[in-house]
């Protein structure tokens, strides 16, 4: 699965992907950027 990394400014693969639920109830996937190690989110995919 891929997400946009704001630090790298491109789409990257997500490492350690975990499904989470945001405060407003929307599903998302939280993980770590495979390039720089920054937290990344993919909203709407669980």
mmCIF file as gemmi writes it, N, C-alpha and C atoms, coordinates in Angstrom:
data_model
loop_
_atom_site.group_PDB
_atom_site.id
_atom_site.type_symbol
_atom_site.label_atom_id
_atom_site.label_alt_id
_atom_site.label_comp_id
_atom_site.label_asym_id
_atom_site.label_entity_id
_atom_site.label_seq_id
_atom_site.pdbx_PDB_ins_code
_atom_site.Cartn_x
_atom_site.Cartn_y
_atom_site.Cartn_z
_atom_site.occupancy
_atom_site.B_iso_or_equiv
_atom_site.pdbx_formal_charge
_atom_site.auth_seq_id
_atom_site.auth_asym_id
_atom_site.pdbx_PDB_model_num
ATOM 1 N N . UNK Axp A 1 ? 0.84 -1.176 0 1 0 ? 1 A 1
ATOM 2 C CA . UNK Axp A 1 ? 0 0 0 1 0 ? 1 A 1
ATOM 3 C C . UNK Axp A 1 ? 0.889 1.244 0 1 0 ? 1 A 1
ATOM 4 N N . UNK Axp A 2 ? 0.418 2.292 -0.656 1 0 ? 2 A 1
ATOM 5 C CA . UNK Axp A 2 ? 1.205 3.509 -0.76 1 0 ? 2 A 1
ATOM 6 C C . UNK Axp A 2 ? 0.474 4.697 -0.135 1 0 ? 2 A 1
ATOM 7 N N . UNK Axp A 3 ? 1.242 5.681 0.296 1 0 ? 3 A 1
ATOM 8 C CA . UNK Axp A 3 ? 0.709 6.925 0.837 1 0 ? 3 A 1
ATOM 9 C C . UNK Axp A 3 ? 1.641 8.054 0.418 1 0 ? 3 A 1
ATOM 10 N N . UNK Axp A 4 ? 1.14 9.284 0.479 1 0 ? 4 A 1
ATOM 11 C CA . UNK Axp A 4 ? 1.95 10.442 0.109 1 0 ? 4 A 1
ATOM 12 C C . UNK Axp A 4 ? 2.763 10.885 1.324 1 0 ? 4 A 1
ATOM 13 N N . UNK Axp A 5 ? 4.066 11.01 1.155 1 0 ? 5 A 1
ATOM 14 C CA . UNK Axp A 5 ? 4.954 11.492 2.215 1 0 ? 5 A 1
ATOM 15 C C . UNK Axp A 5 ? 5.226 12.974 1.961 1 0 ? 5 A 1
ATOM 16 N N . UNK Axp A 6 ? 4.893 13.813 2.944 1 0 ? 6 A 1
ATOM 17 C CA . UNK Axp A 6 ? 5.074 15.253 2.78 1 0 ? 6 A 1
ATOM 18 C C . UNK Axp A 6 ? 6.541 15.653 2.878 1 0 ? 6 A 1
ATOM 19 N N . UNK Axp A 7 ? 7.345 14.843 3.527 1 0 ? 7 A 1
ATOM 20 C CA . UNK Axp A 7 ? 8.769 15.157 3.626 1 0 ? 7 A 1
ATOM 21 C C . UNK Axp A 7 ? 9.497 14.81 2.322 1 0 ? 7 A 1
ATOM 22 N N . UNK Axp A 8 ? 9.194 13.653 1.749 1 0 ? 8 A 1
ATOM 23 C CA . UNK Axp A 8 ? 9.807 13.227 0.487 1 0 ? 8 A 1
ATOM 24 C C . UNK Axp A 8 ? 9.131 13.87 -0.726 1 0 ? 8 A 1
ATOM 25 N N . UNK Axp A 9 ? 7.893 14.337 -0.538 1 0 ? 9 A 1
ATOM 26 C CA . UNK Axp A 9 ? 7.072 14.936 -1.601 1 0 ? 9 A 1
ATOM 27 C C . UNK Axp A 9 ? 6.801 13.97 -2.752 1 0 ? 9 A 1
ATOM 28 N N . UNK Axp A 10 ? 6.506 12.715 -2.398 1 0 ? 10 A 1
ATOM 29 C CA . UNK Axp A 10 ? 6.134 11.719 -3.401 1 0 ? 10 A 1
ATOM 30 C C . UNK Axp A 10 ? 5.405 10.569 -2.72 1 0 ? 10 A 1
ATOM 31 N N . UNK Axp A 11 ? 4.805 9.693 -3.524 1 0 ? 11 A 1
ATOM 32 C CA . UNK Axp A 11 ? 4.144 8.521 -2.983 1 0 ? 11 A 1
ATOM 33 C C . UNK Axp A 11 ? 5.186 7.474 -2.645 1 0 ? 11 A 1
ATOM 34 N N . UNK Axp A 12 ? 5.051 6.892 -1.47 1 0 ? 12 A 1
ATOM 35 C CA . UNK Axp A 12 ? 6.006 5.888 -1.005 1 0 ? 12 A 1
ATOM 36 C C . UNK Axp A 12 ? 5.241 4.688 -0.452 1 0 ? 12 A 1
ATOM 37 N N . UNK Axp A 13 ? 5.926 3.566 -0.34 1 0 ? 13 A 1
ATOM 38 C CA . UNK Axp A 13 ? 5.341 2.388 0.28 1 0 ? 13 A 1
ATOM 39 C C . UNK Axp A 13 ? 5.277 2.581 1.791 1 0 ? 13 A 1
ATOM 40 N N . UNK Axp A 14 ? 4.222 2.025 2.402 1 0 ? 14 A 1
ATOM 41 C CA . UNK Axp A 14 ? 4.041 2.143 3.85 1 0 ? 14 A 1
ATOM 42 C C . UNK Axp A 14 ? 4.651 0.918 4.52 1 0 ? 14 A 1
ATOM 43 N N . UNK Axp A 15 ? 5.52 1.155 5.507 1 0 ? 15 A 1
ATOM 44 C CA . UNK Axp A 15 ? 6.06 0.081 6.334 1 0 ? 15 A 1
ATOM 45 C C . UNK Axp A 15 ? 5.286 0.059 7.642 1 0 ? 15 A 1
ATOM 46 N N . UNK Axp A 16 ? 5.125 -1.104 8.245 1 0 ? 16 A 1
ATOM 47 C CA . UNK Axp A 16 ? 4.424 -1.28 9.52 1 0 ? 16 A 1
ATOM 48 C C . UNK Axp A 16 ? 3.011 -0.701 9.462 1 0 ? 16 A 1
ATOM 49 N N . UNK Axp A 17 ? 2.283 -0.998 8.407 1 0 ? 17 A 1
ATOM 50 C CA . UNK Axp A 17 ? 0.936 -0.46 8.227 1 0 ? 17 A 1
ATOM 51 C C . UNK Axp A 17 ? -0.024 -1.048 9.258 1 0 ? 17 A 1
ATOM 52 N N . UNK Axp A 18 ? -0.818 -0.168 9.893 1 0 ? 18 A 1
ATOM 53 C CA . UNK Axp A 18 ? -1.796 -0.586 10.887 1 0 ? 18 A 1
ATOM 54 C C . UNK Axp A 18 ? -3.105 0.146 10.628 1 0 ? 18 A 1
ATOM 55 N N . UNK Axp A 19 ? -4.233 -0.56 10.612 1 0 ? 19 A 1
ATOM 56 C CA . UNK Axp A 19 ? -5.515 0.123 10.446 1 0 ? 19 A 1
ATOM 57 C C . UNK Axp A 19 ? -5.874 0.898 11.71 1 0 ? 19 A 1
ATOM 58 N N . UNK Axp A 20 ? -6.326 2.13 11.544 1 0 ? 20 A 1
ATOM 59 C CA . UNK Axp A 20 ? -6.732 2.977 12.665 1 0 ? 20 A 1
ATOM 60 C C . UNK Axp A 20 ? -8.061 3.638 12.311 1 0 ? 20 A 1
ATOM 61 N N . UNK Axp A 21 ? -8.718 4.202 13.328 1 0 ? 21 A 1
ATOM 62 C CA . UNK Axp A 21 ? -9.935 4.966 13.131 1 0 ? 21 A 1
ATOM 63 C C . UNK Axp A 21 ? -9.668 6.383 13.609 1 0 ? 21 A 1
ATOM 64 N N . UNK Axp A 22 ? -9.952 7.362 12.767 1 0 ? 22 A 1
ATOM 65 C CA . UNK Axp A 22 ? -9.736 8.756 13.12 1 0 ? 22 A 1
ATOM 66 C C . UNK Axp A 22 ? -10.815 9.239 14.08 1 0 ? 22 A 1
ATOM 67 N N . UNK Axp A 23 ? -10.633 10.431 14.656 1 0 ? 23 A 1
ATOM 68 C CA . UNK Axp A 23 ? -11.581 10.972 15.625 1 0 ? 23 A 1
ATOM 69 C C . UNK Axp A 23 ? -12.987 11.092 15.064 1 0 ? 23 A 1
ATOM 70 N N . UNK Axp A 24 ? -13.088 11.407 13.767 1 0 ? 24 A 1
ATOM 71 C CA . UNK Axp A 24 ? -14.41 11.573 13.165 1 0 ? 24 A 1
ATOM 72 C C . UNK Axp A 24 ? -15.016 10.251 12.695 1 0 ? 24 A 1
ATOM 73 N N . UNK Axp A 25 ? -14.355 9.13 12.974 1 0 ? 25 A 1
ATOM 74 C CA . UNK Axp A 25 ? -14.892 7.82 12.648 1 0 ? 25 A 1
ATOM 75 C C . UNK Axp A 25 ? -14.462 7.255 11.309 1 0 ? 25 A 1
ATOM 76 N N . UNK Axp A 26 ? -13.696 7.997 10.535 1 0 ? 26 A 1
ATOM 77 C CA . UNK Axp A 26 ? -13.252 7.511 9.223 1 0 ? 26 A 1
ATOM 78 C C . UNK Axp A 26 ? -12.11 6.504 9.379 1 0 ? 26 A 1
ATOM 79 N N . UNK Axp A 27 ? -12.104 5.464 8.558 1 0 ? 27 A 1
ATOM 80 C CA . UNK Axp A 27 ? -10.992 4.502 8.619 1 0 ? 27 A 1
ATOM 81 C C . UNK Axp A 27 ? -9.75 5.063 7.925 1 0 ? 27 A 1
ATOM 82 N N . UNK Axp A 28 ? -8.595 4.643 8.39 1 0 ? 28 A 1
ATOM 83 C CA . UNK Axp A 28 ? -7.332 5.075 7.795 1 0 ? 28 A 1
ATOM 84 C C . UNK Axp A 28 ? -6.281 4.015 8.069 1 0 ? 28 A 1
ATOM 85 N N . UNK Axp A 29 ? -5.14 4.16 7.389 1 0 ? 29 A 1
ATOM 86 C CA . UNK Axp A 29 ? -3.995 3.285 7.625 1 0 ? 29 A 1
ATOM 87 C C . UNK Axp A 29 ? -2.825 4.164 8.027 1 0 ? 29 A 1
ATOM 88 N N . UNK Axp A 30 ? -2.207 3.825 9.143 1 0 ? 30 A 1
ATOM 89 C CA . UNK Axp A 30 ? -1.06 4.578 9.654 1 0 ? 30 A 1
ATOM 90 C C . UNK Axp A 30 ? 0.173 3.708 9.515 1 0 ? 30 A 1
ATOM 91 N N . UNK Axp A 31 ? 1.277 4.339 9.126 1 0 ? 31 A 1
ATOM 92 C CA . UNK Axp A 31 ? 2.515 3.59 8.995 1 0 ? 31 A 1
ATOM 93 C C . UNK Axp A 31 ? 3.707 4.525 8.951 1 0 ? 31 A 1
ATOM 94 N N . UNK Axp A 32 ? 4.817 4.002 8.445 1 0 ? 32 A 1
ATOM 95 C CA . UNK Axp A 32 ? 6.069 4.742 8.386 1 0 ? 32 A 1
ATOM 96 C C . UNK Axp A 32 ? 6.549 4.773 6.945 1 0 ? 32 A 1
ATOM 97 N N . UNK Axp A 33 ? 7.073 5.922 6.52 1 0 ? 33 A 1
ATOM 98 C CA . UNK Axp A 33 ? 7.622 6.064 5.177 1 0 ? 33 A 1
ATOM 99 C C . UNK Axp A 33 ? 8.826 5.138 5.028 1 0 ? 33 A 1
ATOM 100 N N . UNK Axp A 34 ? 8.856 4.394 3.914 1 0 ? 34 A 1
ATOM 101 C CA . UNK Axp A 34 ? 9.952 3.447 3.701 1 0 ? 34 A 1
ATOM 102 C C . UNK Axp A 34 ? 11.255 4.14 3.307 1 0 ? 34 A 1
ATOM 103 N N . UNK Axp A 35 ? 11.196 5.435 2.947 1 0 ? 35 A 1
ATOM 104 C CA . UNK Axp A 35 ? 12.39 6.162 2.529 1 0 ? 35 A 1
ATOM 105 C C . UNK Axp A 35 ? 13.011 6.93 3.691 1 0 ? 35 A 1
ATOM 106 N N . UNK Axp A 36 ? 12.202 7.777 4.376 1 0 ? 36 A 1
ATOM 107 C CA . UNK Axp A 36 ? 12.768 8.682 5.387 1 0 ? 36 A 1
ATOM 108 C C . UNK Axp A 36 ? 12.346 8.362 6.819 1 0 ? 36 A 1
ATOM 109 N N . UNK Axp A 37 ? 11.337 7.511 7.013 1 0 ? 37 A 1
ATOM 110 C CA . UNK Axp A 37 ? 10.94 7.119 8.361 1 0 ? 37 A 1
ATOM 111 C C . UNK Axp A 37 ? 9.899 8.019 9.009 1 0 ? 37 A 1
ATOM 112 N N . UNK Axp A 38 ? 9.312 8.952 8.261 1 0 ? 38 A 1
ATOM 113 C CA . UNK Axp A 38 ? 8.288 9.84 8.785 1 0 ? 38 A 1
ATOM 114 C C . UNK Axp A 38 ? 6.951 9.106 8.851 1 0 ? 38 A 1
ATOM 115 N N . UNK Axp A 39 ? 6.075 9.481 9.81 1 0 ? 39 A 1
ATOM 116 C CA . UNK Axp A 39 ? 4.742 8.898 9.881 1 0 ? 39 A 1
ATOM 117 C C . UNK Axp A 39 ? 3.939 9.319 8.661 1 0 ? 39 A 1
ATOM 118 N N . UNK Axp A 40 ? 3.213 8.359 8.065 1 0 ? 40 A 1
ATOM 119 C CA . UNK Axp A 40 ? 2.347 8.651 6.936 1 0 ? 40 A 1
ATOM 120 C C . UNK Axp A 40 ? 0.981 8.036 7.186 1 0 ? 40 A 1
ATOM 121 N N . UNK Axp A 41 ? -0.045 8.655 6.612 1 0 ? 41 A 1
ATOM 122 C CA . UNK Axp A 41 ? -1.414 8.186 6.746 1 0 ? 41 A 1
ATOM 123 C C . UNK Axp A 41 ? -2.026 8.03 5.363 1 0 ? 41 A 1
ATOM 124 N N . UNK Axp A 42 ? -2.892 7.035 5.238 1 0 ? 42 A 1
ATOM 125 C CA . UNK Axp A 42 ? -3.703 6.863 4.033 1 0 ? 42 A 1
ATOM 126 C C . UNK Axp A 42 ? -5.141 6.833 4.525 1 0 ? 42 A 1
ATOM 127 N N . UNK Axp A 43 ? -5.895 7.883 4.237 1 0 ? 43 A 1
ATOM 128 C CA . UNK Axp A 43 ? -7.263 8.005 4.752 1 0 ? 43 A 1
ATOM 129 C C . UNK Axp A 43 ? -8.22 7.315 3.787 1 0 ? 43 A 1
ATOM 130 N N . UNK Axp A 44 ? -9.176 6.584 4.349 1 0 ? 44 A 1
ATOM 131 C CA . UNK Axp A 44 ? -10.221 5.975 3.552 1 0 ? 44 A 1
ATOM 132 C C . UNK Axp A 44 ? -9.987 4.524 3.19 1 0 ? 44 A 1
ATOM 133 N N . UNK Axp A 45 ? -8.848 3.979 3.493 1 0 ? 45 A 1
ATOM 134 C CA . UNK Axp A 45 ? -8.563 2.562 3.224 1 0 ? 45 A 1
ATOM 135 C C . UNK Axp A 45 ? -8.293 1.87 4.54 1 0 ? 45 A 1
ATOM 136 N N . UNK Axp A 46 ? -8.982 0.767 4.761 1 0 ? 46 A 1
ATOM 137 C CA . UNK Axp A 46 ? -8.756 0.056 6.027 1 0 ? 46 A 1
ATOM 138 C C . UNK Axp A 46 ? -8.289 -1.356 5.803 1 0 ? 46 A 1
